Amino acid sequence: MSLKEKELLGLEKKSMTSCLVYRILGFFSHEWTLAEAWFHELRKGKKDPGEIPLFQNLSNLIRLAVLYKYGGVYIDTDFIVLKSLAGLRNCSGAQGVDSGGRHWTRLNNAVLIFDMNHPLLLRFIDEFSLTFDGNE
Protein backbone atom coordinates (compact mmCIF):
# COMPACT_ATOMS: atom_id res chain seq x y z
CA MET A 1 0.00 0.00 0.00
CA SER A 2 1.40 3.40 -0.98
CA LEU A 3 1.89 6.27 1.46
CA LYS A 4 -1.00 8.14 -0.18
CA GLU A 5 -3.28 5.14 0.31
CA LYS A 6 -2.21 4.85 3.95
CA GLU A 7 -3.07 8.51 4.39
CA LEU A 8 -6.43 7.98 2.73
CA LEU A 9 -7.24 5.15 5.08
CA GLY A 10 -6.48 7.39 8.04
CA LEU A 11 -3.28 5.58 8.97
CA GLU A 12 -1.49 8.91 8.82
CA LYS A 13 -3.64 11.04 11.13
CA LYS A 14 -2.12 14.45 10.34
CA SER A 15 -2.55 14.36 6.58
CA MET A 16 -4.86 16.61 4.60
CA THR A 17 -6.00 13.50 2.74
CA SER A 18 -7.52 12.17 5.95
CA CYS A 19 -9.62 15.33 6.12
CA LEU A 20 -10.86 14.59 2.62
CA VAL A 21 -11.77 11.06 3.69
CA TYR A 22 -13.97 12.36 6.48
CA ARG A 23 -15.76 14.63 4.02
CA ILE A 24 -16.24 11.65 1.70
CA LEU A 25 -17.62 9.64 4.60
CA GLY A 26 -20.38 12.23 4.85
CA PHE A 27 -21.81 10.72 1.66
CA PHE A 28 -21.92 7.30 3.30
CA SER A 29 -23.00 8.23 6.81
CA HIS A 30 -26.59 7.13 6.39
CA GLU A 31 -28.18 3.95 7.69
CA TRP A 32 -29.32 2.97 4.22
CA THR A 33 -25.91 2.42 2.68
CA LEU A 34 -23.51 -0.46 3.13
CA ALA A 35 -20.65 1.73 1.90
CA GLU A 36 -19.98 3.22 5.31
CA ALA A 37 -19.39 -0.24 6.84
CA TRP A 38 -17.27 -1.25 3.84
CA PHE A 39 -15.08 1.83 4.21
CA HIS A 40 -14.64 1.34 7.96
CA GLU A 41 -13.61 -2.30 7.39
CA LEU A 42 -11.09 -1.09 4.83
CA ARG A 43 -9.69 1.49 7.26
CA LYS A 44 -9.39 -1.10 10.05
CA GLY A 45 -7.50 -3.48 7.76
CA LYS A 46 -10.29 -6.06 7.70
CA LYS A 47 -10.84 -5.61 3.96
CA ASP A 48 -8.00 -6.07 1.48
CA PRO A 49 -7.65 -2.99 -0.78
CA GLY A 50 -6.12 -5.24 -3.47
CA GLU A 51 -3.66 -4.44 -6.22
CA ILE A 52 -5.70 -1.82 -8.06
CA PRO A 53 -4.91 1.66 -6.69
CA LEU A 54 -7.35 2.46 -3.91
CA PHE A 55 -8.06 5.93 -5.31
CA GLN A 56 -9.41 4.32 -8.48
CA ASN A 57 -11.89 2.17 -6.56
CA LEU A 58 -12.90 4.99 -4.23
CA SER A 59 -13.56 7.25 -7.21
CA ASN A 60 -15.99 4.64 -8.55
CA LEU A 61 -17.85 4.62 -5.25
CA ILE A 62 -17.77 8.40 -4.86
CA ARG A 63 -19.27 9.02 -8.31
CA LEU A 64 -22.19 6.76 -7.39
CA ALA A 65 -22.66 8.55 -4.06
CA VAL A 66 -22.53 12.03 -5.60
CA LEU A 67 -25.04 11.09 -8.29
CA TYR A 68 -27.30 9.51 -5.69
CA LYS A 69 -27.21 12.62 -3.55
CA TYR A 70 -27.49 15.26 -6.31
CA GLY A 71 -28.48 13.50 -9.54
CA GLY A 72 -27.00 14.49 -12.88
CA VAL A 73 -24.65 13.19 -15.54
CA TYR A 74 -21.23 11.60 -15.09
CA ILE A 75 -19.08 10.91 -18.15
CA ASP A 76 -15.42 9.82 -18.15
CA THR A 77 -13.11 12.43 -19.66
CA ASP A 78 -12.11 10.15 -22.55
CA PHE A 79 -15.63 10.21 -24.06
CA ILE A 80 -16.55 12.35 -27.04
CA VAL A 81 -20.26 13.15 -27.04
CA LEU A 82 -21.66 13.42 -30.57
CA LYS A 83 -25.39 13.43 -29.85
CA SER A 84 -27.59 15.04 -27.24
CA LEU A 85 -28.02 13.16 -23.98
CA ALA A 86 -31.29 14.99 -23.27
CA GLY A 87 -33.44 11.93 -23.97
CA LEU A 88 -31.54 9.71 -21.54
CA ARG A 89 -32.60 9.33 -17.91
CA ASN A 90 -31.70 6.87 -15.20
CA CYS A 91 -29.29 4.81 -17.26
CA SER A 92 -25.79 3.38 -17.24
CA GLY A 93 -23.45 2.42 -20.04
CA ALA A 94 -23.22 -1.18 -21.26
CA GLN A 95 -19.74 -2.63 -21.64
CA GLY A 96 -20.74 -6.03 -23.00
CA VAL A 97 -23.72 -7.38 -24.90
CA ASP A 98 -24.53 -11.02 -25.67
CA SER A 99 -24.04 -12.36 -29.20
CA GLY A 100 -27.71 -11.71 -30.01
CA GLY A 101 -27.27 -8.08 -29.04
CA ARG A 102 -30.30 -8.04 -26.78
CA HIS A 103 -28.99 -8.47 -23.23
CA TRP A 104 -26.28 -6.65 -21.34
CA THR A 105 -23.62 -8.93 -19.91
CA ARG A 106 -21.66 -6.23 -18.11
CA LEU A 107 -22.42 -2.66 -17.05
CA ASN A 108 -19.92 0.17 -17.11
CA ASN A 109 -19.75 3.24 -14.88
CA ALA A 110 -18.05 5.48 -17.44
CA VAL A 111 -21.44 6.96 -18.35
CA LEU A 112 -24.09 7.43 -15.67
CA ILE A 113 -27.23 9.57 -15.99
CA PHE A 114 -29.56 9.51 -12.98
CA ASP A 115 -32.16 11.49 -11.10
CA MET A 116 -31.41 12.42 -7.50
CA ASN A 117 -32.03 9.58 -5.00
CA HIS A 118 -32.66 7.02 -7.72
CA PRO A 119 -32.97 3.56 -6.08
CA LEU A 120 -30.80 1.84 -8.71
CA LEU A 121 -27.83 3.96 -7.65
CA LEU A 122 -28.34 2.83 -4.08
CA ARG A 123 -28.33 -0.78 -5.31
CA PHE A 124 -25.08 -0.08 -7.20
CA ILE A 125 -23.52 1.33 -4.01
CA ASP A 126 -24.63 -1.70 -2.00
CA GLU A 127 -23.41 -4.11 -4.71
CA PHE A 128 -20.02 -2.40 -4.74
CA SER A 129 -19.80 -2.67 -0.96
CA LEU A 130 -20.80 -6.35 -0.88
CA THR A 131 -18.74 -7.63 -3.82
CA PHE A 132 -15.67 -5.34 -3.76
CA ASP A 133 -12.48 -6.99 -4.99
CA GLY A 134 -9.54 -4.61 -5.30
CA ASN A 135 -7.80 -7.04 -7.64
CA GLU A 136 -10.40 -6.89 -10.42
N, C-alpha and C positions, 0 to 999 in steps of 0.2 A: 504494500500500500504506500502510495507516495505521501510526501509531507502535506501537500495540499489536501489530499483525501483524509488524512488524519485530522487536519484542521477542520474540515467539513464535518467530520463525525464528532467534533467536540473534544477530541483527544488533546488538542492544544487550546487550552481555555482562553488565552489572551489574544487570539487571532480575530481579525475583522471577519474572516470567513465564518467563524462560529456565530457571530451576530447575524449574518445572513441566514444561517441555518435556522435560527430561532424565528426569524421573520417568515421563512418558508414553512416552518411548522405551524404557523398561524393558519395556513390553508388546510392543514390536516387535523386541526384541534377540535374536531367535531365528533360526536359519538357515532355518526353514521359512516365514517370512513375507516377502513382497515389500514390505511396508509400511515396513520400516526403510530400504530403498534408496530408496523413493519419498520418504520424509521427508527423507533426506539430500540428494537431488536438489533438493527444494524449498528447503532451507536454503542450498544453494550457488547458487541462482538458475538452475539448469538446468531447472526445471519452473515453468511459469507458474501462480501461485496463482489467476488469473482475477479476475472481477468479484465473484463471490459472496464474502462475508466468510470469511476463512480459518478463523475459529473455528467457523463452521457446518459446513464440510467436515471439519475435524478432529474435531468432536463425533460426526459420523457414523462415522468410523473408530474412535474411542475406544470407542463403545458396542459395536461389533463385537468389539473386542479384549477388553473387560472381560467380555462374555458368553462369549467363547471361553475365557478363563482361569478364570472362576468359574461360568459357567452362570447361569440364572435368567430373569427376565422384565424386559423393557424396554418401557415404554409412554410415549409422549409425554404431556405434562401436559394437553393439550387433549382427551384421551379421557375419556369417561364409561363405565365398565364396568358393564353391567347384568346380566351373567350370569357364572357362575363360569368361570374359565380353567383349572380343574383338569384337564379332559380334553384340554387342548392341550399338545403336546410337539413340540419341534424344528420350529417353524413361523414363518413371516413373514407379514405382512399383504400382501394383494393390492390394488394401486391401480387396476388396469385389467383388465377381463375382456372376451374377444371377444364378438361379438354373440350367439353361441349360448350364452354363459354357462358354457362348459366349460373354457376355457383362459385362464390368466393371461397378460396381455400386458405387465404391468409390476408389479414387486414394490415394496413400500414398507417402509422401516425404522422406521416409527412404532410398530409392534408387533412385538416379537421375543421368542420363547420358545424357549430352547435349553438342552440339557444341556451341562455342562462339556466342553470339547475336542471339540465336535461338528464333523465335517469340513466341513459345509456353511458354517459360519461362517468357516472358514479359506479356503474358496473365495470367499466374499463379500469378505474382506479382500484377497485376491489380485486379484480382479476390480476392486475399488476402485483398487488400486495401479496396475494396468495400464491402466485406461480413464479415469482421473481427468481431468475437465475442469471447472475452476473457474468456467466461464461457464454451466454447465447446472445 
